[in-house]
Amino acid sequence: MSRHTPPSGRPAGAPCPCGLPSAYQDCCGRLHRGTARAGTAEQLMRSRYSAFAVRDEAYLLRSWHPDTRPPRVDFDPGLRWERLEVLGGTGGSAFHTEATVEFRAHYTDRGRAGELHENSRFVRHGGDWVYLDGVVSD
């Protein structure tokens, strides 16, 4: 795994954007830096949400299935990810090869509140969980 420091500038001990009660550096930051791997599909989904929040393009691309991965991730400078709710899922443990995770991600776009509701699909690729695709709903 490659080591990578995201361009977040998050201070040591800052809360993790994924919503778990841990510091970013000890939670999703470990996955972003490449010092840990996601053990479940939900953990990967949380780490990808955090990567969007801290604008870690390299991690997002590494954790995306090669068949559906875009050439780059464009971050909107006016968009700020605020909060994540995990609503449910299927599969996704060490014993599975496919999984879904349903979530709601809250954001502000130039000061206006919004949310993204998605049911994401994850699969194992090279032994690791990766994001395949998702269905966005209202």
C-alpha positions in Angstrom: 0.0 0.0 0.0 1.2 3.5 -0.8 1.5 6.1 1.9 -0.4 9.3 1.2 -1.1 12.4 3.3 -4.4 13.9 2.2 -4.5 17.7 1.6 -6.9 18.1 4.4 -4.8 20.1 6.8 -6.8 18.5 9.6 -5.2 19.1 13.0 -4.1 16.0 15.0 -7.0 14.9 17.1 -9.7 16.5 14.8 -12.9 14.4 14.7 -13.3 12.0 11.8 -15.7 13.3 9.2 -17.3 9.8 8.9 -19.1 10.3 12.2 -17.5 7.6 14.3 -16.3 8.7 17.7 -12.6 8.7 16.8 -10.0 11.2 15.7 -9.5 11.4 11.9 -5.9 10.3 12.1 -6.9 7.1 14.0 -10.0 6.4 11.9 -10.3 7.1 8.2 -6.9 8.8 8.1 -5.2 5.4 8.5 -7.0 4.2 5.3 -6.2 7.4 3.4 -2.5 7.1 4.4 -2.4 3.5 3.3 -1.5 2.2 6.8 -4.7 0.2 7.1 -7.3 -1.5 4.8 -11.1 -1.4 5.1 -12.2 -4.6 6.8 -15.9 -4.1 5.8 -17.8 -2.4 3.0 -19.2 0.0 5.5 -15.8 1.0 6.7 -14.8 1.6 3.1 -17.9 3.7 2.5 -17.2 5.8 5.6 -13.6 6.3 4.5 -14.7 7.3 1.0 -17.1 9.9 2.5 -14.2 11.2 4.6 -12.0 11.3 1.5 -14.6 13.5 -0.2 -14.7 15.7 3.0 -10.9 16.2 3.1 -10.6 16.2 -0.8 -8.3 13.1 -1.0 -8.6 12.3 -4.7 -5.8 9.7 -4.6 -7.6 7.6 -2.0 -11.0 7.9 -3.8 -9.4 6.7 -7.1 -7.5 3.8 -5.3 -10.7 2.6 -3.6 -12.8 2.7 -6.8 -13.3 -0.4 -9.0 -11.2 0.0 -12.2 -14.2 -0.8 -14.4 -16.1 2.2 -13.1 -13.4 4.5 -11.9 -13.4 8.0 -13.5 -10.1 9.5 -14.7 -10.2 12.1 -11.9 -12.4 13.5 -9.1 -13.4 17.1 -9.5 -14.1 18.8 -6.1 -16.5 21.7 -6.1 -14.9 24.4 -4.0 -18.3 25.7 -2.8 -19.4 22.2 -1.5 -18.8 21.2 2.0 -19.6 17.7 3.4 -21.1 18.1 6.9 -22.5 14.8 8.2 -23.0 11.1 7.3 -25.8 8.8 8.2 -25.5 5.1 7.5 -29.0 3.7 7.0 -28.3 0.0 6.3 -26.7 -2.5 4.1 -26.2 -6.1 3.0 -23.1 -8.3 3.1 -19.8 -6.5 3.5 -18.0 -8.6 6.1 -14.8 -10.6 5.9 -16.9 -13.5 4.6 -18.6 -11.7 1.7 -17.4 -10.6 -1.8 -20.3 -8.2 -2.5 -22.1 -5.7 -0.4 -24.4 -2.7 -0.4 -24.4 0.3 2.0 -27.3 2.8 2.0 -26.4 6.2 3.4 -27.4 9.8 3.5 -24.6 12.4 3.2 -25.5 16.0 4.3 -23.7 18.9 2.8 -23.8 22.6 2.2 -23.4 24.1 -1.2 -22.4 27.8 -1.1 -24.3 28.0 2.2 -27.4 26.0 1.1 -28.1 22.7 2.9 -28.6 19.6 0.9 -28.3 15.8 1.1 -27.3 12.9 -1.1 -29.1 9.6 -0.5 -27.4 6.6 -2.2 -27.4 2.9 -2.1 -23.8 2.0 -3.0 -22.5 -1.3 -4.3 -19.1 -2.7 -3.2 -17.1 -5.7 -4.3 -13.8 -7.3 -3.5 -11.1 -6.6 -6.0 -7.6 -8.0 -5.4 -8.7 -8.9 -1.9 -9.8 -5.4 -1.0 -13.2 -3.8 -0.8 -13.7 -1.2 -3.6 -16.6 1.0 -4.6 -18.4 -0.3 -7.8 -21.3 2.0 -8.3 -24.4 3.5 -6.6 -28.0 4.4 -7.1 -28.9 7.9 -6.0 -32.5 8.4 -4.8 -34.6 11.3 -3.4 
